[in-house]
Amino acid sequence: MWKELEIQRKEYLDLKLNQTIDYEKFSMISIIYNSTKIEGCSLSETDTRLLLENDITAKGKSLSDHLMVKDHYDAFLFIEEQARLKRELSISFIMDVAAKVMKNTGGIINTISGNFDTSKGDIRKTQVLVDKKYFPDFRKVVPLLDTLVEKVNNRLNSVQGEEIIKLSADLHYNLVNIHPFGDGNGRTSRLMMNFVQMYHGEPFVKIFTEDRTEYIYALNLTEEKEDISVFRNFVCQQQIKFYKSEIEKYKTKDIKFNLLF
């Protein structure tokens, strides 16, 4: 699988797709669509593109979904800039990203342990249960983030080749399972995964919305087996799928086109 990843990556890069006009923006919008769709956003990929490129809203779809997409796009631009500046990982950086993700859809949450504001990227002050899974006690979140930040920074400047995407997957898996925020954890974790990719000048990683079930399963199975290779392999498969899709689109772009009068 990892050898196939390198073969597909080489063909993708050899085609110089990233030099196509607005290709990076095209890829970014596609990733934003998939990431927000995973979280239940009602906008289609065309809706997402029209909103971000032309500020055209989708008729009959909620304001909060439009704001979710716009916030995600702003957060993506932010991590792109931070990657260009070679910013190291920190808790404050992750909180900044979470704040941008939730800027217009978050708000203050009142708990017996205190109040926190998801639109500000505040660390949660409450226990979180999703389906049958409890995430770490909120009092353990900051120490866990400290450890995660240290481990990622120790590898960030030394990884090469397939170790880059493995680090991206590791950051995603661990961050989403710490679940430091009241909302937006999945989107923030997928953004931070792509931060590592951009830091090293690598293509974006897309988690396809149609593979949401497999995505959740990979996260759960990784925890159950205590084996990070499970989630790494899932991300590798997603990236191979992305490369193949983009290569196929490029190679067939002119085949079926005929002038019509």
C-alpha positions in Angstrom: 0.0 0.0 0.0 2.7 2.5 1.0 4.7 1.7 -2.2 1.5 2.3 -4.3 1.2 5.7 -2.5 4.7 6.7 -3.6 4.0 5.6 -7.2 0.7 7.6 -7.3 2.3 10.6 -5.6 5.1 10.6 -8.2 2.7 10.5 -11.1 0.6 13.2 -9.5 3.6 15.5 -9.0 5.0 14.7 -12.5 1.8 15.9 -14.1 2.4 19.3 -12.3 -1.3 19.6 -11.5 -0.5 22.1 -8.7 0.7 24.5 -11.4 -2.7 24.5 -13.1 -4.5 27.8 -12.7 -6.3 28.0 -9.4 -5.7 24.2 -8.8 -4.7 24.8 -5.1 -7.9 26.7 -4.5 -9.9 24.0 -6.4 -8.4 21.3 -4.1 -9.0 23.4 -1.0 -12.6 24.0 -1.8 -13.1 20.2 -2.4 -11.5 19.4 0.9 -13.7 21.9 2.7 -16.8 20.5 1.1 -15.8 16.9 2.2 -14.8 18.0 5.7 -18.0 20.0 6.4 -20.2 17.3 4.8 -18.7 14.8 7.2 -20.1 17.0 10.0 -23.5 17.1 8.5 -23.4 20.3 6.3 -26.2 20.4 3.7 -24.3 22.3 1.0 -23.3 20.3 -2.1 -19.8 20.7 -3.6 -21.2 23.0 -6.2 -22.9 25.1 -3.5 -19.6 25.2 -1.6 -17.8 26.4 -4.7 -20.3 29.1 -5.6 -20.3 30.4 -2.0 -16.6 30.6 -1.7 -15.8 31.9 -5.2 -18.8 34.1 -5.9 -20.5 34.6 -2.5 -23.7 33.0 -3.9 -25.8 31.3 -1.2 -27.7 28.0 -1.8 -31.5 28.5 -1.8 -33.3 26.7 1.0 -30.2 25.8 3.0 -29.4 27.0 6.5 -27.4 30.1 7.4 -25.3 28.1 9.8 -24.2 25.7 7.1 -23.1 28.6 5.0 -21.2 30.1 7.9 -19.6 26.7 8.7 -18.2 26.6 5.2 -16.9 30.1 5.2 -15.3 29.7 8.6 -13.6 26.5 7.4 -12.2 28.3 4.4 -10.8 31.1 6.5 -9.2 28.5 8.9 -7.7 26.8 5.9 -6.1 30.0 4.6 -4.8 30.6 8.1 -3.0 27.3 8.4 -1.7 27.7 4.9 0.0 30.9 6.0 1.3 29.4 9.3 2.8 26.5 7.3 4.5 29.0 5.0 5.9 30.7 8.1 7.1 27.3 9.4 5.3 27.9 12.7 5.7 25.1 15.2 2.8 23.4 16.8 1.5 24.8 20.1 -1.7 24.7 22.1 -2.4 28.3 21.3 -2.0 27.6 17.6 -4.5 24.7 17.8 -6.9 27.0 19.7 -6.5 29.7 17.1 -7.5 27.2 14.4 -10.4 26.0 16.4 -11.6 29.6 17.0 -11.6 30.2 13.2 -13.5 27.0 12.6 -16.2 27.9 15.0 -16.1 31.7 14.7 -19.6 32.2 13.4 -21.3 29.0 14.6 -19.9 28.7 18.1 -20.8 30.4 21.3 -20.7 30.3 25.1 -21.4 27.0 26.8 -22.3 27.1 30.5 -21.3 24.1 32.7 -21.0 23.5 36.4 -17.2 23.6 36.0 -17.3 27.1 34.4 -18.1 28.7 31.1 -16.2 28.4 27.8 -16.7 29.8 24.3 -16.3 27.6 21.3 -16.2 30.6 19.0 -13.0 31.6 20.8 -11.3 28.2 20.7 -11.6 27.8 24.4 -10.6 24.4 25.9 -13.8 22.6 27.0 -14.8 22.4 30.7 -17.1 19.5 30.5 -17.2 15.8 29.9 -17.9 14.7 26.3 -19.8 11.6 25.3 -20.3 10.8 21.6 -22.4 7.7 20.8 -20.9 5.2 23.3 -17.5 6.8 23.6 -16.2 9.0 26.4 -13.4 11.4 25.6 -10.7 12.3 28.2 -11.7 14.2 31.3 -11.5 17.9 30.6 -8.9 18.3 33.4 -6.6 16.0 31.4 -6.9 17.9 28.1 -4.1 20.5 28.5 -1.5 17.9 29.8 -2.5 15.6 26.8 -2.1 18.5 24.4 1.3 19.5 25.9 2.5 15.9 25.2 1.0 15.8 21.7 2.6 19.2 20.8 6.0 18.0 22.1 5.9 14.7 20.2 4.8 16.3 16.9 7.4 19.1 17.1 10.1 16.6 17.8 9.3 15.0 14.4 8.0 18.0 12.4 11.3 19.1 10.9 13.0 15.6 10.5 10.3 13.5 8.8 10.8 12.7 5.1 9.0 10.6 2.5 6.0 8.6 3.7 6.9 9.6 7.3 5.3 13.0 6.6 1.8 11.7 5.9 2.2 9.3 8.8 2.9 12.3 11.1 -0.1 14.0 9.6 -2.3 11.0 10.4 -0.8 10.7 13.9 -1.6 14.4 14.7 -5.2 14.0 13.4 -5.9 10.8 15.3 -4.5 12.0 18.6 -6.0 15.5 18.4 -9.5 14.3 17.6 -9.3 11.7 20.4 -8.2 14.3 23.0 -11.3 16.2 21.8 -10.2 19.5 23.4 -13.1 21.6 22.2 -16.8 21.8 22.7 -17.4 21.6 19.0 -15.3 21.6 15.8 -12.9 18.9 16.8 -13.1 16.8 13.6 -12.7 19.9 11.3 -9.8 21.2 13.4 -8.1 17.8 13.4 -8.4 17.5 9.6 -7.0 21.0 9.2 -4.1 20.3 11.4 -3.4 17.1 9.4 -3.1 19.3 6.3 -1.0 21.8 8.2 1.7 19.1 8.4 1.3 18.4 4.7 1.6 22.1 3.8 4.6 22.5 6.1 6.5 20.1 4.0 5.1 21.2 0.6 3.1 18.0 0.2 -0.3 17.6 -1.5 -3.4 18.1 0.7 -5.0 15.0 2.3 -8.7 14.6 1.6 -11.0 12.5 3.7 -13.9 11.6 1.3 -17.3 12.2 2.7 -18.6 9.0 1.1 -16.0 7.1 3.2 -17.3 8.6 6.5 -18.3 5.2 7.9 -14.9 3.7 7.2 -13.3 6.9 8.6 -15.1 6.5 11.9 -14.4 2.8 12.0 -10.7 3.4 11.4 -10.6 5.9 14.3 -12.4 3.4 16.6 -10.4 0.4 15.6 -7.1 2.3 16.1 -8.1 3.0 19.7 -9.5 -0.6 20.2 -6.2 -2.2 19.0 -4.0 0.6 20.3 -2.3 0.5 16.9 -1.7 3.8 15.1 -0.9 1.9 11.9 -4.7 1.2 11.4 -5.4 4.9 11.0 -2.2 5.6 9.1 -3.3 2.9 6.6 -6.7 4.5 6.3 -5.2 7.9 5.5 -2.8 6.3 3.0 -5.8 4.7 1.2 -7.6 8.0 1.1 -4.6 9.7 -0.4 -4.1 7.0 -3.0 -7.8 7.5 -3.9 -7.3 11.2 -4.1 -4.2 10.9 -6.4 -5.9 8.4 -8.7 -9.0 10.6 -9.0 -7.0 13.7 -9.9 -4.8 11.8 -12.3 -7.8 10.3 -14.0 -9.6 13.6 -14.3 -6.4 15.2 -15.9 -5.8 12.4 -18.3 -9.5 12.3 -19.6 -10.1 16.1 -19.6 -10.2 16.4 -23.4 -11.2 12.9 -24.5 -15.0 13.4 -24.6 -15.1 17.0 -25.6 -16.5 17.9 -29.0 -17.4 21.3 -30.4 -21.2 21.5 -30.9 -23.1 23.9 -33.1 
